[in-house]
Amino acid sequence: METLYDWITIAVFGALVVLFLHRSTQEHPQDTIWHYLPPAIGCAIANWLGNKGMGPASAGVMVAVLAYIVLILKPFGLKFPGGR
C-alpha cells in the first residue's frame, strides 16, 4: 500500500466485496460471483498500470470499472431510463 492507485483500487474492490456479500445473503440472489469478476480484474489491471507509471490508462480502466458497477451491478437499486 504505497501509491494512490493501491488505495483507490483496494477501496473499490472492498466495496465490491461488501456488495457481493450483501446480495448473497438475500433469499433469492440475482447476482452470481461471475458478475463480479470483470470489475475485480479491472481493479487489478488499473492498479498495475498505475504502479507502472501509466496514470491515464489506469484512470481509464477505473472509469470502465465504475461504469460496469453502476450499469451492470446497479448498487443501491439504481434504475436507468430505458434500461431493464
Buried (B, 14 or more C-beta within 10 A) or exposed (E): EEEEBEEBBEEBBEEBEEBBEEBEEEEEEEBEEEBBEBBBEBBEBBBBBBBEEBEEBBBEBBEBBEEBBEEEBBEEEEEEEEEE
